[in-house]
Amino acid sequence: MFSIYLSSADVSAAVQALKRLPVEVHLLVGPNWIINSRYVLSLKENMGGMIVTASNG
């Protein structure tokens, strides 16, 4: 899933909410976007961004 946000504050809020979900998440986070995919390591090579993972499930 690819999501685009209006501000970095919106991205931060979305990341925090996604990390609280009762499932494993793999996020690639940019200044105004988030990609949620198990393939974030390979996507990071082309897209840049920061990898965020969480497992609450």
N, C-alpha and C positions, 0 to 999 in steps of 0.2 A: 504494500500500500504506500502511496506517495501522497503526502499532505503538504500544502503550502499555507503559511500563516502571514499575517500582516506585520508582526513584530517579533523580535527575539524574546520579548516577555511572554508572548502567546506560545512560542515554541517551548520555553521553559515550563510553563504551566502544563502544556500537553505532555511533555516528557514525564513530569512528576505524576500526572494522572495515569499514564500508561504503565509506569513502574509499579503502581499500586494494584494493578489488575492481578487476579489470581491465576495468571498464566505466565509462561516464559515469554519474554519479549526481547527482540534483537533490533535495535534502532540504529540508524545512521542519521545523525543530526547535523544540519547546516544552519546558517544564520536565520533563514526563514522557512525551512522545510524539514520534514522528517520522512524517512523511508523505514518501514517496518517489514523486515525480511530476514530469513535465516541466512541470506547470502551477503550480509553487510560487509564482511571482510573483503570479498571480491569487488563489491560496489564501491568501497572506499577508495580503491586504487584509481578509479576514474572520476568519482564525484567529489572526493575530499570529505570533509566533515569529521565528526567525532562519533565513535561507537559507544553506545550505551546498552547494557544488557541487564536484565533482572529476572529473577525466578521466584515467584511467590506461590506457585501451584504445587 
